[in-house]
Amino acid sequence: MDSIQIPPIDFRLIAPLLVVTTWAMVLLLVDVFAIPANRKKLTGYLAIAGLVVAGLVAIPLWDVSGSTFSNMVVLDRYSLILTWIFLIIGALTITMALDYLPRHGIEQGEFYPLIMFAVAGMILMAQGTDLIVLFLGVELLSITLYILTGFAYPRLTSEEAAMKYLVLGAFAAGFFIYGIALTYGAVGTTNLALIAERLADPAAETNQLLLLAGASLILITFAFKVALVPFHMWTPDVYEGSPTPVAAFMSVGTKGASFAALLRILVTALPALEPFWLPVLGMLAALTMIIGNLGALSQTNVKRMLAYSSVGHAGYILLSIMVVSERGAQAFLFYTLAYTLTNLGAFAVVIALEQRSNATWSLDDFTGLYKRQPLLALAMAVFMFSLAGVPPTAGFMAKFYVFTTAYEGGLGWLVLIGVLTSALAVFFYLRVVIRMFMHEPQGELEPTLDRGLSADIAIAGGLTLLFGIVPAPIIFLVERSLVAAGG
């Protein structure tokens, strides 16, 4: 009998992932046994420290590339840049939650390790080159988000949001499992590179019908995760019911990780099926841009408006994913970073206006904000302009990058829809700005600006302007990344 062969494992390639997961597990024990119930902020500070350490560990890996675990996990500059973005998302989310949780009476130390586990799932999705590994990443991210969505117990809207997300997420997971099974039945492997090899080999036996069915189910899974129309219906309810830091985290983290995995699947495994998936994604992108922005247009609840806004932005990001080239991957990375800073900043302002007894998140809360908190109003204006794509903000440069890339990639009709829906979006973003600057204050609602929120808003607002005025360093960084999904 042949002896079991253990494949060589290079732990350097998953060093940031190991740091995040190990730190999160240790932090859970430390929180239970060493941190008093009235000092749970210390757990949050330790979680931020763990994310910073993971980011520092990743720096020496810039010139390192390779695969491990039998080519199931890869390290390249594409996944490394995404890792840094996900770590930033986790750190900013924890920072805005430090005072939010006690203010709303839901402070539990487990919140911060759960965010770290979610970040670990996102990193795994960026590095995975096997459908099984990608499924593990998706489920690690999803299970933690189910818990975090219902973290505002006993608020009924939070429990309702968690239940909706869990039920629909379970269906999406089932689609993914069936998609993996059908794909394996068609080509005999779940490794992305091997799938492409067998599809390109005329002598290889593949079942085309099974493969198309499997690919369709996998696309449905990621369409749900990133909230593409018509798989977006859960988004407004889940965002509204979730604790606001969790909604902010989902709006950028889940999209970034899911699009990262989808891009790697399309470029590495399914380039031969481009005639099949390109028109399908084109229709999804068009519907998402149109319905997402039309949905936001009718909202008076700012949280739901940002939810529909995130749906529209998923359509814009999808344009870069559809351009199967290095430039498309670069546009995706830049847009993800710009959208991360802008959306987290906007949610931070919403948190500043959110009181424990106030769960409406109405546009009226922003009325006359400039006269009460001028700096806060200016920051929110920057975020609204960036989401709308108004220069000189990072959002403008991100949309310009994506639209030019898509146009050069032959997607002119989608670019036209993107430009028209962006013009439509200006209306509901400017509506917030007008209320802040051109109306008198109503009521006695005063914003609550703690140090964590102030730091989040300052960092996000400053970088949103900086990347819009001086985008060259970030563009240079993403252009130096390797071909997405190719390693």
KAJO-V204120 format. One record per pair of residues at least 6 apart in sequence whose C-alpha atoms are under 6 Angstrom apart, sorted by the first residue. I is the first residue (numbers start at 1). J is the second residue. D is the distance in whole Angstrom. If there is no record, write none. Layout:
I|J|D, I|J|D
This chain:
9|68|6, 9|69|6, 10|68|6, 13|75|6, 16|54|5, 16|58|6, 17|120|6, 19|54|6, 24|113|5, 24|116|6, 40|109|5, 41|98|6, 44|112|6, 48|91|5, 51|87|6, 65|75|5, 65|76|5, 66|74|6, 66|75|6, 67|73|6, 67|74|4, 72|129|5, 72|130|5, 73|127|5, 73|128|5, 73|129|5, 74|127|5, 76|487|5, 77|481|5, 77|482|6, 78|481|5, 78|482|6, 78|484|6, 79|126|5, 79|127|6, 83|123|6, 93|245|6, 95|452|5, 96|452|5, 96|453|5, 97|245|6, 101|107|5, 104|356|5, 106|152|6, 114|144|6, 118|141|5, 118|144|6, 121|137|4, 121|140|5, 121|141|5, 122|257|5, 124|137|5, 125|134|5, 125|137|5, 125|257|6, 125|261|6, 126|260|6, 126|261|6, 128|134|5, 129|192|6, 130|190|6, 130|191|4, 130|192|5, 131|190|5, 146|162|6, 146|166|6, 149|162|5, 149|242|5, 150|158|5, 150|159|5, 150|162|5, 152|158|6, 157|241|5, 158|241|4, 158|242|5, 161|238|5, 161|241|5, 172|221|5, 175|217|5, 176|218|5, 176|221|6, 179|214|4, 179|217|5, 179|218|5, 182|210|6, 182|214|5, 183|211|5, 183|214|5, 184|190|6, 186|206|5, 186|207|5, 186|210|5, 186|211|5, 187|206|5, 192|268|6, 192|269|4, 193|268|6, 193|269|6, 195|269|5, 196|269|5, 198|204|6, 224|231|5, 226|255|5, 227|311|6, 228|288|6, 229|287|6, 229|288|5, 236|304|5, 236|307|5, 239|247|5, 240|303|6, 248|344|6, 248|347|6, 252|340|5, 263|321|6, 264|485|4, 268|485|6, 285|315|5, 288|312|6, 288|315|5, 289|312|4, 289|315|5, 292|308|5, 292|311|5, 292|312|4, 293|312|5, 293|425|6, 295|308|6, 296|305|5, 296|308|5, 296|309|6, 297|428|6, 299|305|5, 300|362|6, 300|363|6, 301|361|5, 301|362|5, 302|361|6, 302|362|6, 302|363|6, 320|328|5, 320|331|6, 320|332|5, 320|402|6, 323|409|6, 326|483|5, 329|484|6, 330|478|5, 330|479|6, 331|401|6, 331|402|5, 335|398|5, 338|394|5, 338|395|6, 341|460|5, 342|383|5, 345|457|5, 345|460|5, 346|383|6, 352|447|5, 352|448|5, 352|449|6, 353|447|5, 366|436|5, 367|435|5, 367|436|5, 367|439|6, 367|441|5, 368|436|5, 368|437|6, 368|439|5, 368|440|5, 368|441|4, 369|377|6, 369|436|5, 370|377|5, 370|436|5, 370|437|5, 379|461|6, 381|433|6, 384|429|5, 386|393|5, 386|395|4, 387|395|6, 388|426|5, 389|395|5, 389|396|4, 390|396|5, 392|468|5, 392|469|6, 393|464|6, 393|465|5, 393|468|4, 394|464|5, 394|467|5, 394|468|4, 397|468|6, 403|415|6
